[in-house]
Amino acid sequence: MRIRLHGTPAETAAALPAIAQVLHIQQVSRHYPDRPPSTWHRIYLDATPREDPAHDDA
């Protein structure tokens, strides 16, 4: 799946480890700045769900 994170560079950097706990992040794009006067940036993630062995019925 493709996910867009939108916020300050510090916010998007802080969100990555939390997202990586539940999703397997395959690729992270570069930061794309919003048009001025905004200080927000966007990054895009390509990710897949992590398999949770605790919920495996096998």
ABEGO torsion letter per residue (X at the ends): XBBBBBEBAAAAAAAAAAAAAABBBABBBBBBBBBOABABBBBBBBBBBBBBAAABAX
